[in-house]
Amino acid sequence: MSKHQIVTKQVLLDTSKMFILNLPHFIKYLFSWKILPILGFFSLIYLLFPISVLAYIFLNLIVLMMVYKFAFDVLADTARGNMTPNVRQNYLVTNAIAIKVAFIALIIEGSLMLLDKNGFDAQIKYYFVAFMAFVTPAIYMCLALTNSLFIALNPIKLFHVIKITHLSYFLFVGFWLSTISLHELLINPFIFERLPVFLNGVVSSFIEYAFLILNFQIMGYIVFQKRHEFDLPSLGFETIVNDSVVIEKIVVNPIYQRINMLLSDDQADLALAMISELQKEGDHSSELQELYKKAMERKLYTPTNMDVATKVHRWLLNNEISRAFKMVISHLDDGKDFVEESPDDINWLIKYAMQSNKTIYIPILLKDFHIKYPYHADIVPNYFILAKLLYENRDTRDKSKDMLKNLIEKYPLDAHMSEIKSWYKGVKLMSEKIT
């Protein structure tokens, strides 16, 4: 790795805060380029449905097992203090974890069938479902840390987990049930109504898995917050005393950022010069190669009038008049016409042309201005400037006189008319003396 390739900085996450206050971190974690491709891969299994229903069911079961294995890895890894998206497989979470989750689901379904068979009314079943929904996060926490169904289903252990996490646990259960309800009652109906067949299943699966990983990460975060009560060191976890956990983020080299800024400002030559200097110093990183490719494409690209007009307008608004004017004359010198985005842009460009003694471009800039903008307030002052320029050249003095006469006849009420009339009288007087 060269000295110019990357730099790193450290960001602290305050884990003493309630999980809901660090929700932006969990969402960034979820949609990082470490997690996002995994979720995308899992959700694409739905595309196999039209090929074979049996194949879809079989592969869907396998994918669900993989999703839950990954989710428990996230829980355990977060519980040990790793808040980055670099998920490490945890020795406590074996491949059999998904089977244990399925076994828990079967116990719940079997209990409901038993209640129904023994004639218990709907209210009792409702209380049972509500109770299981409440204790399921505690079951998952115990299962992730011990890999033991016996411990995960032990009422004393579950009560201990709920007791030490108290307010965070109650808040999380509400959040967890809200994500399930949001997906089932709002997102799914909308997706399956609006999106094409099969694509709707992919999107629905992606959101379902994303919510699952999000909730498991939050469970791991809550365990980490109460790591001293859970006695995680006895499980082989590293002892972390500080609540401010370091998150390592890779950021772009400042020199690379500068090159990107130059490219966005259409300064490809300067960007290429910087890239060449870095390469001479031994930087041959893939990122610099991509910047070189981008710079060459930008250098060889011929912008359309719309591209030029948009950039010129933006630069004029930012008071970068010299830069805007240089781009316009470069465009014109290449033999292309310039059509401005706003009539006010012409006024700025004409004023700068006068200041920088580039008056040769004023007639081109003013071409058909009065036709394009027949009611614009700058028609008379702009053409008055042009008339004075034409008068400076002996060969175009007649054009100057005709232009002044035309302005007087067509715009008699303009605020500049008294000055124009004075100029016209002077021009006529001079021409009479010469003749």
C-alpha positions as CSV (number, residue, x, y, z in Angstrom):
1,M,0.0,0.0,0.0
2,S,1.5,3.3,-1.0
3,K,1.6,6.3,1.2
4,H,-1.1,8.1,-0.9
5,Q,-3.5,5.2,-1.2
6,I,-5.8,5.5,1.9
7,V,-6.0,7.2,5.2
8,T,-8.1,6.0,8.1
9,K,-9.9,7.8,10.9
10,Q,-11.6,6.6,14.0
11,V,-15.2,7.4,14.9
12,L,-16.5,6.7,18.4
13,L,-19.9,5.3,19.1
14,D,-21.3,6.1,22.5
15,T,-22.9,2.7,23.6
16,S,-24.1,4.2,26.9
17,K,-27.0,5.7,24.9
18,M,-30.3,3.9,24.5
19,F,-30.4,1.9,21.2
20,I,-33.1,4.1,19.7
21,L,-30.7,7.2,19.9
22,N,-28.1,5.3,17.9
23,L,-30.5,4.1,15.3
24,P,-28.7,6.0,12.4
25,H,-25.6,3.9,13.2
26,F,-27.6,0.7,12.9
27,I,-29.1,1.8,9.6
28,K,-25.7,2.8,8.2
29,Y,-24.4,-0.6,9.3
30,L,-27.2,-2.4,7.6
31,F,-26.7,-0.6,4.3
32,S,-23.0,-0.8,4.2
33,W,-21.2,-2.5,1.4
34,K,-20.3,-5.3,3.7
35,I,-23.9,-6.2,4.6
36,L,-26.0,-5.0,1.6
37,P,-24.7,-7.6,-0.9
38,I,-25.4,-10.4,1.5
39,L,-29.0,-9.3,1.9
40,G,-29.3,-8.9,-1.9
41,F,-28.0,-12.4,-2.4
42,F,-30.4,-13.9,0.1
43,S,-33.4,-12.1,-1.4
44,L,-32.8,-13.2,-5.0
45,I,-33.8,-16.8,-4.2
46,Y,-37.4,-15.7,-4.9
47,L,-36.6,-15.5,-8.7
48,L,-36.5,-19.4,-8.7
49,F,-40.2,-19.6,-7.9
50,P,-41.3,-19.6,-11.5
51,I,-38.8,-22.4,-12.4
52,S,-39.9,-24.9,-9.8
53,V,-42.1,-24.6,-6.8
54,L,-40.4,-27.5,-5.1
55,A,-36.9,-26.1,-5.8
56,Y,-38.0,-22.7,-4.5
57,I,-39.4,-24.2,-1.2
58,F,-36.2,-26.3,-0.7
59,L,-33.8,-23.4,-1.5
60,N,-35.9,-21.0,0.5
61,L,-35.5,-23.2,3.6
62,I,-31.8,-23.3,3.1
63,V,-31.6,-19.5,2.6
64,L,-33.7,-19.0,5.8
65,M,-31.2,-21.1,7.7
66,M,-28.3,-19.0,6.2
67,V,-30.1,-15.8,7.1
68,Y,-30.7,-16.8,10.7
69,K,-27.1,-18.1,11.0
70,F,-25.9,-14.7,9.8
71,A,-28.3,-12.8,12.1
72,F,-27.0,-14.7,15.1
73,D,-23.4,-14.0,14.1
74,V,-24.3,-10.3,13.9
75,L,-25.9,-10.5,17.4
76,A,-23.0,-12.3,19.0
77,D,-20.4,-10.2,17.2
78,T,-22.1,-7.0,18.3
79,A,-22.4,-8.3,21.8
80,R,-18.6,-8.7,22.0
81,G,-18.2,-5.0,21.0
82,N,-17.7,-5.2,17.2
83,M,-19.8,-2.3,15.9
84,T,-18.4,-2.4,12.4
85,P,-20.0,-4.2,9.5
86,N,-17.1,-6.7,9.3
87,V,-19.1,-9.6,10.8
88,R,-16.9,-12.3,12.2
89,Q,-18.2,-15.8,12.7
90,N,-18.7,-16.6,16.4
91,Y,-17.6,-19.9,17.8
92,L,-20.8,-19.9,19.9
93,V,-23.0,-19.7,16.9
94,T,-22.9,-23.1,15.0
95,N,-24.6,-24.0,11.8
96,A,-27.3,-25.8,13.8
97,I,-28.6,-22.5,15.2
98,A,-31.2,-22.2,12.5
99,I,-32.5,-25.7,13.3
100,K,-32.8,-24.7,17.0
101,V,-34.8,-21.6,15.9
102,A,-37.1,-23.8,13.8
103,F,-37.5,-26.1,16.8
104,I,-38.5,-23.1,19.0
105,A,-41.1,-22.1,16.3
106,L,-42.4,-25.7,16.3
107,I,-42.8,-25.6,20.0
108,I,-44.8,-22.4,19.8
109,E,-47.0,-23.8,17.0
110,G,-47.4,-27.1,18.8
111,S,-48.5,-25.3,22.0
112,L,-51.1,-23.3,20.0
113,M,-52.4,-26.5,18.5
114,L,-52.6,-28.1,21.9
115,L,-54.5,-25.1,23.3
116,D,-56.9,-25.3,20.5
117,K,-57.3,-29.1,20.9
118,N,-58.1,-28.8,24.6
119,G,-60.8,-26.2,23.9
120,F,-59.1,-23.1,25.2
121,D,-60.8,-19.9,23.9
122,A,-59.2,-17.4,21.6
123,Q,-58.3,-15.0,24.4
124,I,-56.1,-17.6,26.1
125,K,-54.3,-18.2,22.7
126,Y,-53.9,-14.5,22.2
127,Y,-52.3,-14.2,25.7
128,F,-49.9,-17.0,24.8
129,V,-48.9,-15.5,21.5
130,A,-48.3,-12.1,23.2
131,F,-46.2,-13.7,25.9
132,M,-44.1,-15.6,23.4
133,A,-43.6,-12.5,21.3
134,F,-42.4,-10.7,24.4
135,V,-39.9,-13.4,25.5
136,T,-38.6,-14.4,22.1
137,P,-35.9,-11.7,22.0
138,A,-34.6,-13.0,25.4
139,I,-34.6,-16.5,24.0
140,Y,-32.6,-15.4,21.0
141,M,-30.1,-13.5,23.2
142,C,-29.5,-16.6,25.4
143,L,-29.3,-18.9,22.3
144,A,-26.7,-16.6,20.7
145,L,-24.5,-16.5,23.8
146,T,-24.8,-20.2,24.9
147,N,-25.9,-22.2,21.8
148,S,-28.1,-24.1,24.2
149,L,-31.8,-24.7,23.8
150,F,-32.0,-25.8,27.4
151,I,-30.7,-22.4,28.6
152,A,-32.6,-20.5,26.0
153,L,-35.9,-22.0,27.1
154,N,-35.2,-21.8,30.9
155,P,-37.7,-19.4,32.4
156,I,-35.2,-18.3,35.1
157,K,-32.6,-17.4,32.6
158,L,-35.1,-15.5,30.5
159,F,-36.4,-13.6,33.5
160,H,-32.7,-12.7,34.3
161,V,-32.1,-11.4,30.8
162,I,-35.3,-9.3,30.9
163,K,-34.4,-8.0,34.4
164,I,-30.9,-6.8,33.6
165,T,-31.9,-5.2,30.3
166,H,-35.2,-3.8,31.7
167,L,-36.2,-0.6,29.9
168,S,-34.1,-1.3,26.8
169,Y,-35.7,-4.7,26.5
170,F,-39.3,-3.3,26.7
171,L,-38.4,-0.6,24.2
172,F,-36.8,-3.1,21.9
173,V,-39.8,-5.5,22.0
174,G,-42.0,-2.6,20.9
175,F,-39.5,-1.7,18.1
176,W,-39.2,-5.4,17.0
177,L,-43.0,-5.9,16.8
178,S,-43.4,-2.6,15.0
179,T,-41.0,-3.7,12.2
180,I,-42.8,-6.9,11.8
181,S,-46.2,-5.1,11.6
182,L,-44.8,-2.5,9.3
183,H,-43.6,-5.2,6.9
184,E,-46.7,-7.4,7.0
185,L,-49.4,-4.8,7.1
186,L,-48.0,-1.8,5.1
187,I,-44.9,-2.7,3.1
188,N,-46.0,-6.1,1.7
189,P,-49.5,-5.0,0.5
190,F,-47.9,-1.9,-1.2
191,I,-45.1,-3.9,-2.8
192,F,-47.3,-6.7,-4.2
193,E,-49.8,-4.2,-5.5
194,R,-47.4,-1.9,-7.2
195,L,-44.4,-3.9,-8.3
196,P,-44.2,-6.6,-11.1
197,V,-44.6,-10.2,-10.4
198,F,-41.4,-11.9,-8.9
199,L,-39.7,-8.5,-8.4
200,N,-42.2,-7.8,-5.6
201,G,-41.1,-11.1,-3.9
202,V,-37.4,-10.1,-4.1
203,V,-38.1,-6.7,-2.6
204,S,-40.3,-8.1,0.1
205,S,-37.7,-10.7,1.0
206,F,-34.9,-8.1,1.1
207,I,-36.9,-5.8,3.5
208,E,-37.8,-8.8,5.7
209,Y,-34.2,-9.9,6.0
210,A,-33.0,-6.3,6.5
211,F,-35.4,-5.9,9.4
212,L,-34.2,-9.2,10.8
213,I,-30.5,-8.2,10.7
214,L,-31.4,-4.8,12.1
215,N,-33.2,-6.3,15.1
216,F,-30.5,-8.9,15.8
217,Q,-27.9,-6.2,15.7
218,I,-29.9,-4.1,18.2
219,M,-30.2,-7.2,20.5
220,G,-26.4,-7.6,20.4
221,Y,-26.0,-3.9,21.2
222,I,-28.3,-4.2,24.3
223,V,-26.3,-7.3,25.4
224,F,-23.1,-5.3,25.0
225,Q,-24.5,-2.4,27.1
226,K,-25.2,-4.9,29.9
227,R,-22.0,-6.9,29.3
228,H,-20.9,-6.8,32.9
229,E,-24.2,-8.3,34.1
230,F,-24.1,-11.0,31.4
231,D,-20.5,-11.9,32.4
232,L,-19.3,-12.0,28.8
233,P,-15.6,-12.6,29.7
234,S,-16.6,-16.0,31.0
235,L,-17.7,-16.8,27.5
236,G,-14.3,-15.9,26.1
237,F,-15.3,-12.3,25.1
238,E,-12.7,-9.6,25.4
239,T,-13.3,-7.3,28.4
240,I,-14.2,-3.8,27.2
241,V,-14.5,-1.2,30.0
242,N,-15.1,2.0,27.9
243,D,-18.6,2.7,26.6
244,S,-17.1,4.6,23.7
245,V,-16.5,2.0,21.1
246,V,-14.2,2.7,18.1
247,I,-15.6,2.3,14.7
248,E,-12.9,2.3,12.0
249,K,-13.9,3.9,8.8
250,I,-11.9,4.1,5.6
251,V,-12.0,7.5,3.9
252,V,-10.7,8.7,0.6
253,N,-7.2,10.1,0.5
254,P,-7.4,14.0,0.7
255,I,-5.4,14.2,-2.5
256,Y,-7.8,11.9,-4.3
257,Q,-10.7,14.1,-3.0
258,R,-9.0,17.1,-4.5
259,I,-8.6,15.2,-7.9
260,N,-12.3,14.4,-7.8
261,M,-13.2,18.0,-7.1
262,L,-11.1,19.1,-10.1
263,L,-12.9,16.6,-12.3
264,S,-16.3,17.7,-11.1
265,D,-15.2,21.3,-12.1
266,D,-14.0,20.1,-15.5
267,Q,-10.4,20.8,-14.8
268,A,-9.2,17.5,-16.3
269,D,-5.8,18.8,-17.3
270,L,-4.9,19.8,-13.7
271,A,-6.3,16.5,-12.4
272,L,-4.1,14.6,-14.8
273,A,-1.1,16.6,-13.7
274,M,-1.7,15.6,-10.1
275,I,-2.3,12.0,-11.0
276,S,1.0,12.0,-13.0
277,E,2.8,13.4,-10.0
278,L,1.4,10.7,-7.7
279,Q,2.4,8.0,-10.1
280,K,6.0,9.3,-10.3
281,E,6.1,9.0,-6.5
282,G,5.1,5.3,-6.7
283,D,1.4,5.4,-6.2
284,H,-0.1,2.7,-8.6
285,S,-3.3,2.0,-6.6
286,S,-6.4,0.7,-8.4
287,E,-8.2,3.8,-7.1
288,L,-5.7,6.1,-8.7
289,Q,-6.0,4.2,-12.0
290,E,-9.8,4.7,-11.9
291,L,-9.2,8.4,-11.3
292,Y,-6.8,8.5,-14.3
293,K,-9.4,6.7,-16.5
294,K,-12.1,9.2,-15.3
295,A,-9.8,12.2,-16.0
296,M,-9.0,11.0,-19.5
297,E,-12.7,10.4,-20.3
298,R,-13.5,13.9,-19.0
299,K,-10.6,15.4,-21.1
300,L,-11.7,13.7,-24.3
301,Y,-15.4,14.3,-23.7
302,T,-17.0,17.0,-25.9
303,P,-19.6,18.8,-23.9
304,T,-23.0,19.7,-25.5
305,N,-24.3,23.2,-25.5
306,M,-26.7,22.2,-22.6
307,D,-23.7,21.0,-20.5
308,V,-21.8,24.3,-21.2
309,A,-24.9,26.5,-20.6
310,T,-25.7,24.8,-17.3
311,K,-22.2,25.1,-15.9
312,V,-21.8,28.7,-17.1
313,H,-25.1,29.6,-15.5
314,R,-24.0,28.0,-12.2
315,W,-20.6,29.6,-12.2
316,L,-22.1,33.0,-12.9
317,L,-24.5,32.7,-10.0
318,N,-21.4,31.8,-7.8
319,N,-19.7,34.9,-9.1
320,E,-17.1,32.8,-11.0
321,I,-17.4,35.1,-14.0
322,S,-13.9,34.6,-15.4
323,R,-14.2,30.9,-15.3
324,A,-17.6,31.0,-17.0
325,F,-16.4,33.3,-19.7
326,K,-13.4,31.2,-20.5
327,M,-15.6,28.1,-21.0
328,V,-17.9,30.1,-23.3
329,I,-15.1,31.4,-25.5
330,S,-13.5,27.9,-25.6
331,H,-16.9,26.5,-26.8
332,L,-17.2,29.3,-29.4
333,D,-13.6,28.9,-30.6
334,D,-14.3,25.2,-31.3
335,G,-16.9,26.4,-33.8
336,K,-19.9,25.7,-31.8
337,D,-22.9,28.0,-31.0
338,F,-23.6,29.0,-27.5
339,V,-27.2,29.2,-26.3
340,E,-27.4,30.5,-22.8
341,E,-29.6,29.1,-20.0
342,S,-30.8,32.5,-18.9
343,P,-30.8,35.9,-20.7
344,D,-29.1,37.4,-17.7
345,D,-26.1,35.3,-18.4
346,I,-25.4,37.3,-21.5
347,N,-25.4,40.5,-19.6
348,W,-22.7,39.1,-17.2
349,L,-20.6,37.8,-20.1
350,I,-20.8,41.1,-22.0
351,K,-19.7,43.1,-19.0
352,Y,-16.8,40.8,-18.4
353,A,-15.8,40.9,-22.1
354,M,-15.6,44.7,-21.9
355,Q,-13.5,44.5,-18.7
356,S,-11.1,41.9,-20.1
357,N,-10.8,43.5,-23.6
358,K,-12.4,40.5,-25.3
359,T,-15.0,42.6,-27.1
360,I,-14.6,40.5,-30.3
361,Y,-17.0,38.0,-28.7
362,I,-19.8,40.5,-27.9
363,P,-21.5,40.4,-31.3
364,I,-21.6,36.6,-31.1
365,L,-23.0,36.6,-27.6
366,L,-25.7,39.2,-28.6
367,K,-26.7,37.3,-31.8
368,D,-30.6,37.4,-32.0
369,F,-30.9,38.5,-28.4
370,H,-33.8,40.8,-29.2
371,I,-35.6,37.9,-31.1
372,K,-35.1,35.4,-28.3
373,Y,-36.1,37.8,-25.6
374,P,-38.3,40.5,-27.2
375,Y,-39.4,42.1,-23.9
376,H,-36.1,41.9,-21.9
377,A,-35.0,45.0,-20.2
378,D,-31.3,44.5,-21.4
379,I,-32.1,44.7,-25.1
380,V,-31.4,48.4,-25.4
381,P,-28.3,48.7,-23.1
382,N,-26.8,45.5,-24.6
383,Y,-27.2,46.7,-28.2
384,F,-26.0,50.2,-27.2
385,I,-22.8,48.6,-26.0
386,L,-22.5,46.8,-29.4
387,A,-23.2,50.0,-31.3
388,K,-20.4,51.8,-29.5
389,L,-18.0,48.9,-30.3
390,L,-19.0,49.0,-34.0
391,Y,-18.3,52.7,-34.1
392,E,-14.7,52.2,-33.0
393,N,-14.0,50.4,-36.3
394,R,-14.2,52.6,-39.4
395,D,-15.5,49.7,-41.5
396,T,-18.6,49.2,-39.2
397,R,-19.5,52.8,-38.4
398,D,-22.5,52.7,-40.8
399,K,-23.8,49.6,-38.9
400,S,-23.4,51.4,-35.7
401,K,-25.4,54.4,-36.9
402,D,-28.2,52.1,-38.3
403,M,-28.3,50.2,-35.0
404,L,-28.7,53.4,-32.9
405,K,-31.4,54.6,-35.3
406,N,-33.2,51.3,-35.0
407,L,-33.1,51.5,-31.1
408,I,-34.5,55.0,-31.1
409,E,-37.4,54.0,-33.4
410,K,-38.3,50.7,-31.7
411,Y,-37.7,51.6,-28.0
412,P,-38.4,55.3,-27.6
413,L,-39.5,55.0,-23.9
414,D,-36.4,53.1,-22.8
415,A,-34.5,54.6,-19.8
416,H,-31.3,54.8,-21.8
417,M,-32.9,56.7,-24.7
418,S,-31.6,60.2,-23.9
419,E,-28.0,58.9,-23.9
420,I,-28.6,56.9,-27.1
421,K,-30.1,60.0,-28.9
422,S,-27.1,62.1,-27.9
423,W,-24.8,59.4,-29.2
424,Y,-26.7,59.2,-32.4
425,K,-26.6,63.0,-33.0
426,G,-22.8,62.9,-32.4
427,V,-22.4,60.0,-34.9
428,K,-24.5,61.8,-37.5
429,L,-22.5,65.0,-37.0
430,M,-19.2,63.2,-37.4
431,S,-20.3,61.5,-40.5
432,E,-21.5,64.8,-42.1
433,K,-18.2,66.4,-41.3
434,I,-16.3,63.6,-42.9
435,T,-18.5,63.7,-46.1
